Amino acid sequence: KRAAYLNWMFYAQVTVESALIDVVTSRNPDKNVSPEKKSTDEEKWRTVLSVLNQKLEGKPWVLGDTFSAADCVLGSVLIWAKSVKATEGFPHVEAYADRCKSRPAFSRARS
């Protein structure tokens, strides 16, 4: 499970978060983003969400039944994504973000 754990830690930061930053920037009307760049960013983000939606289906956490630091990292990115309405149409991603956000330690960390 260590390999899967490390994979999720890096995937969350390198792939998911960078795609989210790109799509949030592209959607910002104050930014001068070309239609081509915006389209590319949206497509990349939908691809990332599709992969996550499939991987999260039927399991509560990225490694299965056990919550780990990988969930802290990935969850924080997806909580942010959900807060800016960037996860709509991906029910397993949204449910996962909600599970992460509902953990008592998350509330304590945010206060």
Buried (B, 14 or more C-beta within 10 A) or exposed (E): EEEEBEEBBEBBEEBBBEBBBBBBBBBEEEEEBEEEBBEBBBEBBBEBBEBBBEBBEEEBBBBEEEBBEBBBBBBBBBBBBBEEEBBEEBEBBBBBBEBBBEBEEBEEEEE
